Every structure is written in C-alpha cells, then in structure tokens.
Amino acid sequence: MYLIEEDKLICVNKTIFYKGFLPCSHNYTQPPIINSLYKRGIKIFFYFNGKIYNKTLKIYKILEKFFIMDEKDVKILDVLKKNARLSVKSIARLTGIPVTTVHNRIKKMEKKGLIKGYTLSLDYTKLGKPIMAYILITVDYKLLKNMKKTQHQLAEELKKNDFVEEVDMVTGRNDIIVKVRVSDIQELSNFVTRDLRNINGIDKTETVIVLREV
C-alpha cells in the first residue's frame, strides 16, 4: 500500500481509492490526477463514511445531507451564542471575517438547519416569575400502553402547560425532566399537585428548585 498525500489517493492491490471529503457541489472539478487515471482506464472508488462508492454523484447526494463546519463557521457561532442580536458588520469586526462571508455563512447555516432560530435572554424576576424548578418525572409505562399512548405524546402534553418552559426525555432513573418557571412556591405546589396529577401516565415526580442560575 502507498499513499499519494497531496491528492488523498490510496492504492491497495492495484485498486485506487480517493479517501476524504469531496465538495458538496455538482460543479465539482476532480483533481487532475484523478482525471488522468480515468483516461488511463484505471477505475477509482470513493471511500466515505465507512462505505465505498464508484460514482461521484452518489457522493454528492450523501454529502449534501451533512454540514461540514470550518474555523470561520465556529467563530461566527461563538459570537452569535453570546449575542444573537449583533449585526453582520459587528460579527465581521469581532471575527476578522469579511462581511459578505459572514452573511453567506449565516444564511447557509440557517438553510441547513444548524441555526434553528434566535432566542431572547429574559429577566424573569421583572416578568413576575422568579422561581425556576425542574420536575423529574417517572412514567407509568404500563398505563401508557393500556391507553395506547407513547412517552413522546406525554411529553408533548406537558409542553402545553403555561408554566412549562422546556421538556426533555432522558435516560436513567427518571424518564422526563420538565423545566418550569413560576411566581411563587404556592404556584409551583399547585402545578405539581394539581396539573401534573391530572395527567395520565405519570407515576411519580420529584421537584428540584433552583437556588441560583449561574
């Protein structure tokens, strides 16, 4: 076996493999050495994600499902995570990346679903909901099965409550974790003892009150 590093070509028993990522574009121009090998009648196989293909177009279709990040994307995301309200010009200044490039990269990440949206950081004390708590829920799977109801459907039902901010299905001792925000302890107590107990499929709950957000 020998490796031509500059073109990522590997030859094994007279069979040549191109190992690595190909650009996600149908306008892709193959490296000159690959074209040269094709003209000489040498068949080239493309290796990607543990599988071997002999058609470049198939590689395109596979790679189009992925978003391959580089250093510029990481820099842009780091800035957006700290302040999603910054303008493209401000992001360009902070990252040292040209404005046009920043704009195009953000649009591409939005299109690919890497950036799903932009959120607000709220002062919940001023909004009248200073208390945050996590409710650890154990599911009664036998009851859910009899009701022909899934854990996911139960989680979706929990999300509809006005006090609920986030619902996650988890592994371990508990099955679902619910994040809630309330105005006071009495409101939290009412949520746990009234709202949750009226939802079929919940076996037991454990409430964890947050003392301070860091």
ABEGO torsion letter per residue (X at the ends): XBBBAAAGBBBBGGBBBBBEBBBBBAABBBBAAAAAAAAAGBBBBBBBGGBBBABAAAAAAAAAABBBBBAAAAAAAAAAAABAABBAAAAAAAAGBBAAAAAAAAAAAAAAGABAEBBBBBBAAAAGBABBBBBBBBBBAAAAAAAGBBAAAAAAAAAABAABABBBBBBEABABBBBBBBABAAAAAAAAAAAAAABBGBABBBBBBBABBX
